[in-house]
């Protein structure tokens, strides 16, 4: 029913516009071409003035209304810097946008074609050109230099005490790896990848044997965290929107990024007023059919909570290796027992 009403309204509007156009055509024939041109110029000029505030208010409304949807609340130290640069750029360019749009519509109204008015021939003004080059150049320089200042801070080498986590993207989930007690991530080799060894860890390297591959990412609040980002197959994109971390996961070329989480999950739940809030790692690169489902839960906790959690995690080696080893050794042991019994009987 609603659809029929909407279609009816659209047809009605089209026929009104058509009728108005037809009537104005008839009026112009009666009045003569010159008068009708004057009228339409006046109408268009006034419409420009009416459209200007509607358009500008719409811009302000959409910026305010959708601002929180552009990026969620920042939960990392450098996230605040990025937001401040972003907001400064938005304010400066927004101001210029408003001034130029007001001038554009006002000029369209003020200098519409009018009887007895002739356009002024004004080919150049060097002074004016100088100022409208210098002023934007100063603003652009300030914005770019501020951006670069933060960029170098953000991309500087990670502090030595940073926690190191490796995250590998694959179609269609993330694999996180924490170094075990030795604090070292063991070697891996893509040729060793199989169902029991999702990362292709090289078990000949002792450092791999305590590596942990959990199903969730855990960070410590206030602790610098360095992520080594990998991909097992196609290009993915490591995206932690709350931490303002977003970097491509490229097969064969590990990328790194470090950041410091500012709030625990619990604190963030209070901040956003949602007791069910959870941080999330997403894939921000369309990487195949189930790209939309490629995500991983992220927990930010205190050092003590993290220590308790990591203590409960089993090294991946234990889940990957012993099962076949035990299965082989059981029949072998049985055989030995049998042989021993036979010998006893002899
Ligand atoms: Cu992906």
Boltz pocket constraint, residues with backbone or C-beta under 6 A from the ligand:
constraints:
  - pocket:
      binder: B
      contacts: [[A, 169], [A, 170], [A, 235], [A, 236], [A, 237], [A, 283], [A, 284], [A, 285], [A, 286], [A, 287], [A, 291], [A, 294]]
      max_distance: 6.0
